[in-house]
Amino acid sequence: MSLLEVRQVTQRFGELAAVRDVSLSVEPGELHAIIGPNGAGKTTFFNMISGFYRPTAGSIVFDGVDVTAVAANQRVAMGMARTFQITEVFPELTVRQNLRIAVEVAEGQRLKFFATRSQRSATEARVDELLELGALGAHAERHVGELAHGDQRTTEIMMALATRPKLLLLDEPAAGMGTKETFDTAVLIRRLHRRHKLTIVLVEHDMRVIFNLADRITVLSEGEVLDRGTPDEIAASEKVQVAYLGEKREGT
């Protein structure tokens, strides 16, 4: 059974159909990338998956449950976590403090006045685990606002993982990064996917990242599915070359 099934969803804003009749299936352990030119409907589609928009038509099933009308925060509780194009962290706090907040929220401790010693110990152990997973140990006591953009993004991804999600949604994780930061972010995503068997849906403009990481790719154009397939199939697709890359290879 697919972990995520998006079935013929449409999103209208007045007379504008930003997404029309788009379907998507994601298997457990898969890294599925969504690509397309600006205005293709990627962010709108992502917002429907994560619960920020309710589809005008169609349905979304997550882990066997219809979540079409389920709010974003409830989807998080069900095992769906998301990052955003603009990094969402607390820049005035340290990396450790950011991760501690995320862990405490995930464990339902933020509304409690007191935590037991065992709860505090478990929280710190989970924070240390996330620091190691993101290779952030050297920055643990630094304010996030002082860090390079790539390390800020890694902190945000680790905060999302504090919920122990079944599905991680990454919205342009390499946006605004240089070559070295993009490489490091790609290595992190590959590690989460392959070593830790995390199911990931990724929206990204950097084709180097997409074609090196994805198991399957869905291409959107003008709110509709243009093509879908493996990285090799998408790279060879004439439709993608013409409509997305703006070129047609010689001999095709």
C-alpha positions as CSV (number, residue, x, y, z in Angstrom):
1,M,0.0,0.0,0.0
2,S,1.3,3.5,-0.9
3,L,2.1,5.7,2.0
4,L,0.7,8.7,0.2
5,E,-2.0,8.7,-2.5
6,V,-3.1,12.0,-4.0
7,R,-6.1,11.4,-6.2
8,Q,-7.1,13.8,-9.0
9,V,-6.8,17.0,-6.9
10,T,-7.7,20.4,-8.1
11,Q,-7.2,23.7,-6.4
12,R,-9.1,26.8,-7.6
13,F,-8.7,30.4,-6.5
14,G,-11.8,32.0,-7.9
15,E,-11.7,31.4,-11.6
16,L,-8.0,30.4,-11.6
17,A,-7.2,26.7,-11.4
18,A,-3.7,26.6,-10.0
19,V,-3.7,22.8,-10.0
20,R,-5.9,20.6,-12.2
21,D,-6.6,16.9,-11.8
22,V,-3.2,15.9,-10.4
23,S,-2.5,12.5,-9.0
24,L,0.6,11.2,-7.2
25,S,1.5,8.0,-5.3
26,V,4.5,7.6,-3.0
27,E,5.6,4.3,-1.7
28,P,7.2,3.7,1.7
29,G,10.9,4.4,1.6
30,E,10.7,6.3,-1.7
31,L,12.1,9.7,-2.5
32,H,9.7,11.3,-5.0
33,A,10.6,14.7,-6.5
34,I,8.2,17.2,-7.9
35,I,9.7,19.6,-10.5
36,G,8.4,22.2,-13.0
37,P,9.0,25.8,-14.1
38,N,7.9,28.8,-12.0
39,G,4.1,29.0,-11.9
40,A,3.7,25.2,-12.5
41,G,1.7,24.8,-9.3
42,K,4.3,23.0,-7.2
43,T,3.9,25.1,-4.1
44,T,0.1,24.9,-4.3
45,F,0.3,21.2,-4.7
46,F,2.6,20.9,-1.8
47,N,0.3,23.0,0.3
48,M,-2.5,20.6,-0.4
49,I,-0.4,17.6,0.6
50,S,0.6,19.1,3.9
51,G,-2.9,20.5,4.7
52,F,-2.4,24.2,4.3
53,Y,-4.9,24.1,1.4
54,R,-8.0,21.9,1.2
55,P,-8.4,20.7,-2.4
56,T,-11.4,22.1,-4.4
57,A,-11.8,18.6,-5.8
58,G,-10.1,15.2,-5.4
59,S,-8.8,13.4,-2.3
60,I,-5.6,12.8,-0.3
61,V,-4.9,9.5,1.5
62,F,-2.0,9.2,4.0
63,D,-1.0,6.0,5.6
64,G,-4.4,4.5,4.7
65,V,-6.5,7.4,6.1
66,D,-8.3,10.0,4.0
67,V,-6.8,13.3,5.2
68,T,-8.4,15.6,2.6
69,A,-10.2,17.6,5.3
70,V,-7.6,17.1,8.0
71,A,-5.8,20.3,9.3
72,A,-2.0,20.7,8.9
73,N,-1.3,20.3,12.6
74,Q,-3.3,17.1,12.7
75,R,-1.3,15.7,9.8
76,V,1.9,16.4,11.7
77,A,0.5,14.3,14.6
78,M,-0.3,11.5,12.1
79,G,3.3,11.4,10.9
80,M,3.7,14.1,8.2
81,A,6.4,16.8,8.6
82,R,7.3,19.7,6.3
83,T,10.0,22.3,5.8
84,F,9.4,25.6,3.8
85,Q,11.1,27.6,1.1
86,I,12.0,30.3,3.7
87,T,13.8,28.7,6.6
88,E,11.6,28.5,9.7
89,V,13.9,28.6,12.8
90,F,14.3,30.7,15.9
91,P,17.5,32.7,14.9
92,E,18.0,34.2,18.4
93,L,18.2,30.8,20.0
94,T,21.0,28.2,19.8
95,V,20.8,25.1,17.6
96,R,20.3,23.0,20.7
97,Q,17.5,25.2,22.0
98,N,15.8,25.1,18.6
99,L,15.9,21.3,18.6
100,R,14.9,21.1,22.3
101,I,11.8,23.1,21.5
102,A,10.9,20.9,18.6
103,V,11.4,17.7,20.6
104,E,9.3,19.1,23.5
105,V,6.5,20.1,21.2
106,A,6.6,16.7,19.5
107,E,6.4,14.9,22.8
108,G,3.6,17.2,24.1
109,Q,5.8,18.7,26.9
110,R,5.5,22.4,26.0
111,L,2.2,22.8,27.7
112,K,3.4,21.1,30.9
113,F,4.7,23.2,33.8
114,F,7.0,20.5,35.0
115,A,8.8,17.6,33.4
116,T,10.1,14.5,35.3
117,R,13.8,13.8,35.4
118,S,13.3,10.8,33.0
119,Q,11.4,13.1,30.6
120,R,14.2,15.7,30.6
121,S,16.8,13.0,30.1
122,A,14.8,11.5,27.2
123,T,14.5,15.0,25.6
124,E,18.2,15.7,25.8
125,A,19.0,12.3,24.4
126,R,16.7,12.9,21.4
127,V,18.3,16.4,20.9
128,D,21.8,14.9,21.0
129,E,20.6,12.3,18.4
130,L,19.3,15.0,16.1
131,L,22.5,17.0,16.5
132,E,24.5,13.9,15.4
133,L,22.1,13.0,12.6
134,G,22.5,16.6,11.1
135,A,26.2,16.8,11.9
136,L,25.4,19.9,13.9
137,G,27.3,19.0,17.1
138,A,30.0,21.7,16.5
139,H,27.3,24.3,16.2
140,A,25.1,23.1,19.1
141,E,25.7,26.2,21.3
142,R,25.7,28.8,18.6
143,H,22.8,31.0,17.8
144,V,21.1,29.8,14.6
145,G,21.1,33.3,13.2
146,E,24.9,33.3,13.2
147,L,25.2,30.2,11.1
148,A,25.6,29.8,7.3
149,H,22.3,29.3,5.4
150,G,23.0,25.6,4.8
151,D,23.4,25.0,8.5
152,Q,20.2,26.9,9.3
153,R,18.4,24.7,6.7
154,T,19.9,21.6,8.3
155,T,18.6,22.8,11.7
156,E,15.1,23.2,10.3
157,I,15.2,19.7,8.8
158,M,16.3,18.3,12.1
159,M,13.4,20.2,13.8
160,A,11.0,18.6,11.4
161,L,12.5,15.1,12.2
162,A,11.8,15.7,15.9
163,T,8.3,14.4,15.3
164,R,9.7,11.1,14.0
165,P,7.7,11.5,10.7
166,K,6.6,8.7,8.4
167,L,6.8,11.3,5.5
168,L,9.1,14.3,5.2
169,L,8.1,17.1,2.8
170,L,11.0,19.3,1.7
171,D,10.1,22.5,-0.1
172,E,13.2,23.7,-2.1
173,P,15.7,22.7,0.6
174,A,18.7,24.0,-1.5
175,A,17.1,27.4,-2.3
176,G,19.6,30.2,-2.0
177,M,22.6,28.0,-1.5
178,G,26.0,28.0,-3.1
179,T,27.6,24.9,-4.5
180,K,29.2,23.6,-1.3
181,E,26.0,24.1,0.8
182,T,23.9,22.5,-1.9
183,F,26.2,19.4,-2.0
184,D,26.1,19.1,1.8
185,T,22.3,19.4,1.8
186,A,22.0,16.7,-0.9
187,V,24.3,14.4,1.2
188,L,22.1,14.9,4.2
189,I,18.9,14.1,2.2
190,R,20.5,11.1,0.7
191,R,21.6,9.9,4.2
192,L,18.0,10.4,5.6
193,H,16.5,8.5,2.6
194,R,18.9,5.6,2.1
195,R,20.4,5.0,5.5
196,H,17.4,5.9,7.7
197,K,14.8,4.7,5.2
198,L,12.8,7.9,5.4
199,T,10.1,8.5,2.8
200,I,10.6,12.0,1.3
201,V,8.6,14.2,-1.2
202,L,10.9,16.9,-2.5
203,V,10.3,20.1,-4.5
204,E,13.5,21.5,-5.8
205,H,14.7,23.7,-8.7
206,D,18.3,22.4,-8.7
207,M,18.3,19.6,-11.3
208,R,21.6,18.3,-10.0
209,V,20.0,17.6,-6.7
210,I,16.8,16.0,-8.3
211,F,18.5,13.7,-10.7
212,N,21.1,12.5,-8.1
213,L,18.5,11.8,-5.3
214,A,15.1,10.9,-6.7
215,D,13.7,7.4,-7.2
216,R,10.8,8.9,-9.2
217,I,10.0,12.3,-10.6
218,T,6.7,14.0,-11.3
219,V,6.8,17.0,-13.7
220,L,4.2,19.7,-13.4
221,S,3.5,22.3,-16.0
222,E,0.7,24.9,-15.9
223,G,-1.0,23.1,-13.0
224,E,-1.1,19.7,-14.7
225,V,1.1,16.6,-14.8
226,L,3.4,16.9,-17.8
227,D,5.3,13.6,-17.3
228,R,6.4,11.2,-14.6
229,G,9.0,8.5,-14.3
230,T,12.5,7.6,-13.2
231,P,15.3,10.2,-13.5
232,D,16.6,8.5,-16.6
233,E,13.1,8.5,-18.2
234,I,12.5,12.2,-17.3
235,A,16.0,13.2,-18.6
236,A,15.1,11.5,-21.9
237,S,11.5,12.9,-22.1
238,E,11.0,15.1,-25.2
239,K,8.0,16.7,-23.5
240,V,10.2,17.7,-20.5
241,Q,13.0,18.9,-22.7
242,V,10.7,21.2,-24.7
243,A,8.3,22.4,-22.1
244,Y,10.5,22.5,-19.0
245,L,14.1,22.7,-20.2
246,G,13.1,24.8,-23.2
247,E,15.1,22.7,-25.6
248,K,15.0,19.5,-27.7
249,R,18.0,17.3,-28.0
250,E,19.4,16.6,-31.3
251,G,18.2,13.4,-32.9
252,T,14.9,13.3,-30.9
